[in-house]
Amino acid sequence: MRQLRSELPALLLLGALALAPFVGFGEGYVLTLLARAMILAMAAVALSLLVGGAGLVSMGHAAMMGFGAYAVVILDDARIVEAHVVLPVAILAAAGFALVTGAVAVRTSGVHFIMITLAFGQMAFFTATSLAGYGGDDGYTLYARNTVAGGRLLENKLAFHYVCLGALTASWLLCRMLLASRFGRVLRAVKGNPMRAQALGFDPYPYRLTAYVIAGAIGGAAGFLFANAAEFVAPAYISWQRSGELLFMVILGGLSGLHGALLGALGFVLLEEWLSHQWEHWRILFGVLLILAVLFLPNGLSGIPGQVAKGFRRG
């Protein structure tokens, strides 16, 4: 019963996204917005695995998405557009980058880990800007979205909505399964007290590196979907600002569970979109609201029901 209660918020969110096209949110523009939110939620869930599960606060997670997106670009330029080829390449490219950089970064922790991942992310960003053959600073426009078995399934907005929802659900289930397994228990033990975990015979390094690579692979899949959603890829997708946004989504939603990353990503994207239509200088107000959320919602958006219940009990 307790396990079902902890999973209920994520199940409700995923169920709401499944029903959204049939309850007034089926317009093309809205579906595009929800697809973007779900793709970023995928990356946020992967980052939540690192932050909440392993205590690794990465400021280079957008680079994982960038590697997946640029894999789509490079293959598109070579006229290789079949999803069953492009998607595995995108995942492997991001996982490979995570393995190489993580082999160094995971040996550190705390602020040192943050700065190393930031440095690797910026290296990826400047590498992307130097790729003149793929647009450089100006970015690259895809010829078309990737095909599925020769068909144009991903060009249908409703179908793409459910592809993104399926990918998000699979990512959440994978991360949830990992955290509930022996692997996840060791990760949390290492996060809580690395020295005690070592004394019990668990070397933190391979566990943390594995989690980092898995998060990178999920980020690569998100990058594949993001490239197809926008049909355009630019170095800005890899910038430290995007990594900061992903990290803020995780914090905004709450670190109490993976459902926080889902809620944080959806809330971040929808609030950003709504404010942009209300005021020319909306970023000022957006920043103020995010600061207030951090100050007055210590457990994130997912902690609001608990805070309300606590307030009623006091009253």
C-alpha angles and dihedrals in degrees: 000000000000091000092051091049091053091050096044097088092054092045091050092049093048091045091051090051090050091053096039097094090055100046102057101296099093099106117119095244093050092047090051090051093048091048090054091048092050093049092052088045088058091056091044092053090052090049090048088057087060099039101038099028104036103017091239111141105199123196093182101060093113087066088067089057089044093055090051092048094047091049086061090049096050093047091044089055088052089049093246103137107149109123095218087062101035098046096055090046090051092050093046093047092053093042090049091051090048091050095050096043094036091055086069103029098049090060086072133054142195118015092352090060090048092052095045093051089046090052093049090047091053090048088056090047094053091044089055092050089054094055096100091169089062099044101279111211091351094061131224129276115214118234088228140325118288118275127237112217087337093306131113096238094139092056090066106089095211093047091047089051090059093042088056091045091050092049092048092049092049091049092050092047092049094050092044091051091049093050092048093049130082087264090058093047090054090048091054091045090052090048091052099043119354094184093054090048090052091049088055090054101262116128105212095207102074092042093051093044091050091051090048092052092047090051089049092051091052089048089053091053089050089051090053090054093043092054090050093046094053096029083215134085127195136171088251087077088068099044123123088246090065090048088051091051092052091049091049090051089057093048093043092053094044136254096244092098146342090271087071090066090051093050094042094052094047092045093047095050096042094046091047091051095047095048092048088064095048105053138015092227094043094142090072092056091041091056092048092051092050091051091050090049091055092046099046102028104056091169094043128236091314089061095058096093090052092049091049092049090048090051092052092050091053091047 
